[in-house]
Amino acid sequence: MKKRISVILPTNAIKEIHARMLDDGYSLREKSKWISEAIEDFVKLKEYQSLVEMAELVDDLAKTETIYITADIEEKLEEAILKVRTQYPTLEGVKSLIVRASIIRRLVLLGKRK
């Protein structure tokens, strides 16, 4: 069973995601998979909490993207939300920030996912 979540992204991020997906050999219908992998890789980082805080600085948030995530990714996301809230209790919209930070990190990294 997949769960639907929405995240607001900068306008140019959607084009960048699509370009990167095609470069990485994904079809445009695999956006949820691409973003789920970005989330999975992101929450494995030692210091991801501080990167989430930096995602708050992203502006030009105009496009709402809906993705479908597996129960496994949802669980990892929930654990990450708790960790981030513990470290940054005043941060708002933590789930969106984690997803956004995951996407930005994957866009910035060059090359295919290992």
Secondary structure, DSSP 8 states (H G I E B T S, - for coil): --EEEEEEEEHHHHHHHHHHHHHTT--GGGHHHHHHHHHHHHTTSTTHHHHHHHHTT---EEEEEEEEE-HHHHHHHHHHHHHHHHH-TT-S-HHHHHHHHHHHHHHHS-S---
